Amino acid sequence: MRRSKVPKSEPHVKSYFDWLLDDVVGVDNDGYSRLYHEMDKIRYTYRIAMDANREGDALELRGVYEYYNHAPCDVQFQGGVVSFLEFLVAVIVRVDNDLGLKLSRADWMHRFLENMDLQAYTDSYFDAVGDASEPVRLLVERTMKRKYNADGSNGGLFVIKGCDKDLRRMQLFDQWTLFGNSNHDIPYKWD
């Protein structure tokens, strides 16, 4: 995780929510602020035991925040429980560091929102329809419960067209490794 832009001597510290998103999508939250708030209200759960590591990655973000900001996290969930937003940001940080693809963290966020069918849930959409928390919850749960297609389409974080493996049965680390090795059209940072 990149260091927070808030200097250690700064008397005003960003909230943990703002700090998480600032590193990924910037301070304006790219027009999805209300969606991100909804995702922060949903508890991250997993079906495959090794995905507990992703929960660990999210918990590590709290420690990084507290270390660099000299302030406790104001989090939705306490203890070893993390929100779906924390989980998603932690995955983006890991994927960005591990795969070396020419995608910004904001690009990863938008790719994941699109893959989960959440791209329409902009702040403007929330303004027009009011409360959209239930459809957001259902789409997030579809991802967590792995109710997407075997290739990851229709709700998975990673979509690998023509994949001969069932992504629903693979831990996320294996999914992003397979994605990185697949025939995708994203150039590598060193190309």
C-alpha positions as CSV (number, residue, x, y, z in Angstrom):
1,M,0.0,0.0,0.0
2,R,1.3,3.4,-0.8
3,R,1.9,5.8,2.0
4,S,-0.9,8.1,2.9
5,K,-0.5,11.6,1.5
6,V,-1.4,13.0,5.0
7,P,1.9,14.1,6.7
8,K,2.5,12.7,10.2
9,S,2.4,16.2,11.6
10,E,-1.0,17.0,10.0
11,P,-3.5,17.7,12.8
12,H,-6.5,16.6,10.6
13,V,-6.3,13.0,9.6
14,K,-8.4,11.5,6.8
15,S,-11.0,9.0,7.7
16,Y,-10.1,5.4,7.0
17,F,-12.7,5.2,4.3
18,D,-11.3,8.3,2.5
19,W,-7.8,7.0,2.9
20,L,-8.7,3.6,1.4
21,L,-10.3,5.1,-1.7
22,D,-7.8,7.9,-2.1
23,D,-5.1,5.4,-2.9
24,V,-7.3,3.6,-5.4
25,V,-9.7,6.0,-7.1
26,G,-8.7,9.4,-5.8
27,V,-10.3,11.9,-3.5
28,D,-13.4,12.5,-5.6
29,N,-14.3,8.7,-5.5
30,D,-14.8,8.8,-9.3
31,G,-18.5,9.3,-9.1
32,Y,-19.1,6.1,-7.1
33,S,-19.0,7.4,-3.5
34,R,-22.4,6.1,-2.6
35,L,-21.7,2.7,-4.0
36,Y,-18.5,2.6,-2.1
37,H,-20.3,3.5,1.1
38,E,-22.8,0.7,0.4
39,M,-20.0,-1.8,-0.2
40,D,-18.4,-0.7,3.1
41,K,-21.6,-1.7,5.0
42,I,-21.4,-5.3,3.7
43,R,-19.4,-7.8,5.6
44,Y,-16.9,-9.7,3.5
45,T,-17.4,-13.5,3.5
46,Y,-15.7,-16.2,1.6
47,R,-16.5,-19.8,0.5
48,I,-13.0,-21.1,-0.1
49,A,-10.8,-21.4,3.0
50,M,-7.7,-19.9,1.4
51,D,-9.6,-16.7,0.7
52,A,-9.2,-15.9,4.4
53,N,-5.9,-14.6,3.2
54,R,-7.7,-11.8,1.4
55,E,-9.4,-10.9,4.7
56,G,-5.9,-10.8,6.2
57,D,-4.8,-8.4,3.5
58,A,-7.7,-6.2,4.3
59,L,-6.9,-6.2,8.0
60,E,-3.3,-5.3,7.1
61,L,-4.6,-2.2,5.5
62,R,-6.0,-1.1,8.8
63,G,-2.5,-1.5,10.4
64,V,-0.9,0.5,7.6
65,Y,-3.5,3.3,8.1
66,E,-2.9,3.4,11.8
67,Y,0.8,3.4,11.5
68,Y,1.1,6.2,9.0
69,N,-1.8,8.3,10.4
70,H,-1.2,7.8,14.1
71,A,-4.9,7.3,14.5
72,P,-7.2,4.4,15.0
73,C,-9.4,3.2,12.1
74,D,-13.0,4.2,12.2
75,V,-14.2,1.0,10.6
76,Q,-17.7,-0.5,10.0
77,F,-16.7,-3.9,11.4
78,Q,-14.4,-4.6,14.3
79,G,-12.0,-7.4,15.1
80,G,-11.2,-9.8,12.4
81,V,-14.2,-8.8,10.3
82,V,-13.8,-6.7,7.2
83,S,-16.1,-4.9,4.8
84,F,-16.4,-5.9,1.2
85,L,-14.9,-2.5,0.3
86,E,-11.8,-3.2,2.4
87,F,-11.5,-6.6,0.8
88,L,-11.8,-5.2,-2.7
89,V,-9.2,-2.5,-2.1
90,A,-6.8,-5.1,-0.6
91,V,-7.3,-7.3,-3.7
92,I,-6.6,-4.3,-6.0
93,V,-3.4,-3.5,-4.1
94,R,-2.2,-7.2,-4.3
95,V,-3.1,-7.6,-8.0
96,D,-1.5,-4.2,-8.9
97,N,1.7,-5.3,-7.1
98,D,1.7,-9.0,-8.2
99,L,0.7,-8.9,-11.9
100,G,2.6,-5.9,-13.2
101,L,-0.1,-5.0,-15.8
102,K,-0.4,-1.5,-17.2
103,L,-3.6,-0.8,-15.3
104,S,-3.9,1.8,-12.6
105,R,-5.6,0.9,-9.3
106,A,-8.6,2.9,-10.5
107,D,-8.6,0.8,-13.7
108,W,-8.7,-2.3,-11.6
109,M,-11.6,-0.9,-9.5
110,H,-13.6,-0.1,-12.6
111,R,-12.9,-3.5,-14.2
112,F,-14.1,-5.2,-11.0
113,L,-17.2,-3.0,-10.8
114,E,-18.0,-3.9,-14.4
115,N,-17.4,-7.6,-13.9
116,M,-19.7,-7.5,-10.9
117,D,-22.4,-5.6,-12.9
118,L,-22.1,-2.6,-10.5
119,Q,-20.9,0.0,-13.0
120,A,-24.4,1.6,-13.4
121,Y,-24.5,2.4,-9.6
122,T,-23.0,5.9,-9.9
123,D,-23.8,8.7,-7.5
124,S,-26.2,10.0,-10.2
125,Y,-28.0,6.7,-10.3
126,F,-28.4,6.8,-6.5
127,D,-29.7,10.3,-6.7
128,A,-32.3,9.3,-9.4
129,V,-33.6,6.1,-7.7
130,G,-32.9,6.8,-4.0
131,D,-32.0,3.7,-2.0
132,A,-30.2,1.1,-4.2
133,S,-28.7,-0.7,-1.2
134,E,-30.6,-4.0,-1.9
135,P,-29.6,-4.5,-5.5
136,V,-26.0,-3.6,-4.6
137,R,-26.1,-6.1,-1.7
138,L,-27.4,-8.8,-4.0
139,L,-24.7,-8.3,-6.7
140,V,-22.0,-8.2,-4.0
141,E,-23.3,-11.4,-2.5
142,R,-23.4,-13.1,-5.9
143,T,-19.7,-12.4,-6.1
144,M,-18.9,-13.6,-2.6
145,K,-21.1,-16.7,-2.9
146,R,-19.5,-17.4,-6.3
147,K,-22.8,-17.5,-8.2
148,Y,-21.1,-16.4,-11.4
149,N,-20.2,-18.4,-14.5
150,A,-17.2,-20.8,-14.5
151,D,-15.1,-18.3,-16.5
152,G,-15.9,-15.5,-14.0
153,S,-18.4,-13.7,-16.2
154,N,-21.7,-12.6,-14.7
155,G,-20.3,-11.5,-11.3
156,G,-16.7,-12.7,-10.7
157,L,-13.8,-10.3,-10.1
158,F,-11.7,-12.0,-12.9
159,V,-13.2,-13.0,-16.2
160,I,-11.1,-15.4,-18.4
161,K,-12.8,-16.1,-21.6
162,G,-12.3,-19.6,-22.9
163,C,-10.9,-20.8,-19.5
164,D,-10.9,-24.6,-19.1
165,K,-10.9,-24.3,-15.3
166,D,-13.9,-23.4,-13.1
167,L,-12.9,-20.1,-11.4
168,R,-15.7,-20.6,-8.8
169,R,-13.7,-23.5,-7.3
170,M,-10.4,-21.5,-7.2
171,Q,-9.1,-19.2,-4.5
172,L,-8.8,-15.6,-5.6
173,F,-5.0,-15.7,-5.6
174,D,-5.1,-18.6,-8.2
175,Q,-7.7,-16.7,-10.2
176,W,-5.6,-13.6,-10.5
177,T,-2.5,-15.6,-11.3
178,L,-4.4,-17.5,-14.0
179,F,-5.7,-14.2,-15.3
180,G,-2.2,-12.7,-15.4
181,N,-1.1,-15.8,-17.4
182,S,-4.1,-15.8,-19.7
183,N,-4.4,-14.4,-23.2
184,H,-5.7,-10.9,-22.1
185,D,-5.2,-7.7,-24.0
186,I,-3.5,-5.7,-21.2
187,P,0.1,-4.8,-21.7
188,Y,2.6,-5.4,-19.0
189,K,4.3,-2.4,-17.2
190,W,7.7,-3.4,-18.7
191,D,6.4,-3.6,-22.3
